[in-house]
Amino acid sequence: MIADIWFYLLPLYILGALLLLVGIFALLSRIKGGKYLKPLVNGMMKVPLLNKFLKRASQAALERQNPELASAVKKLERSGVARDPQKAQQAMSRLTASERQAYLDATSAQTEGMAQNRQQRRQLERARKGRRR
């Protein structure tokens, strides 16, 4: 009789475990800007089904936040810029002005954090001023 109750409560246990997992992910994403969540997501990216889902979710979020950048990223990924620098130059020339500007702004925002000393920061600032002309 008692064994039957455990069997009927199995969906509740599964639902509770999934709810706990989502809660842990939400908590980890809030702590230090997701510092502790990034390694977990990178590990999950190795699973093919999750990789496809996470890429799709990331693309949808990017389209909501910055449609020009999302369009530029799609075009650059289609042309295979990660493998060949010449293809990257050709793909950049095919972007519209707004897409190119959005892509360059996004890449410059990423490189700002990489500047470690004063000389590197000054070089980045000069490059940014030259690009605005």
N, C-alpha and C positions, 0 to 999 in steps of 0.2 A: 504494500500500500504506500509506504513512504517513498519507495523507489519510483513510483509513478509520478509523484509530485516533482522530483528532480528532473524527470524527463520533460514534463510540461513547462517547467521554468527555464529550460535551456535557451529559448529565444531571448528571454529577459537577461540572462547572463551574457549572451553574445552582444546584445544591445548595450548593456552596461560597460562591457569591455571596449566597445567602439567609442562610446561616449567618453570614457576615461582617456582613451588614446587621443581623441580630438582635443580634450581639455589640456593634456600634456603638450600637444603641439601649439595650442593657443598660448599657453604659459611660456613656453620656450621662445616663441616668436616675440613676446613682449620684453624679455630680458635682454638688455644690452643690444637692442636692435636686431635680434635674431642671431646673435653670435653663436649660440649653442644649437640652433636649429639647422644652420647651414651644413654642418657635417652630416647630419641625418638625411637631409634632402639630397646631398651629393651621393650618399650611399643608396638612396632610393632610386636615383637616376640610373643606376646600373640594372635595374629590373625593367625589361623592355615595356611591359604594359604600363607601369607607373611612369616611365620616362615619357611615353607618348602623352599621357594624361597631364603630367606636370608641364610639359612644353606647351600644350594647348592652353592650359590655364594661364601660364605666363604670357603667352601671346595675347590672350583675351584681355588681361589686365593692362598690358602695354597699349593695346588699341584703345582702351577706355581713357588712359591717362594722356597719351601722346600719339594720335593717329598718324602723323607724318613720320615719326620715328619708327612706328610699327611697319609702315609701308616700306620704308628704307631698309629695315632689317630683313623683311621678306624678300625684297629684290636682291639684297646682298647674299642671303643664304642660298637663294636659287642659283646664283651664278657661281657659287663655291669659292668665296673669297678667302676662306680659311686656309686653303691649300696653295694658292698661287697669287703672289703680289701683283702680277700683271693683270690677272682677272679682276683683282680688287680695284685697280685703277680704272679699268674699263667699266666696271659696274658703277663706280662712283660717278663717272661721266654720264651714265644713263639716268641718274637720279634727278628729280626736279630740284629747283633751288631750295624750296622749303624742306624737302626731304634731306638734302645734303646738309643744310644748316642744322636741322634737328639731330642728324647723326653726328656731325662734328661737335655740337654742344654736348651730346651724351658722352662721346669719347673723351672730350676735354674734362668733363666732370669726373670721369674715372681716373684720368691721369693726374689730376690735382692732388689726390690723396697719395699718389706714388712719389711726388716730389719730396725728397728727404732733407735737402739742405737749401740754403739761400740761393745758391747759384742755379740749381734746378728750378726753383720757384720763379726766379727772374726770367729764365729762358722760356718757361711756359707762359709767363705774362707777356713777354715780347711776341711770342708766336700768336697768342690770342689777340693782341692789339693789331698785328699785321693782318690777321684774317678778317678783322672788322672793316678794314679800309676798302 
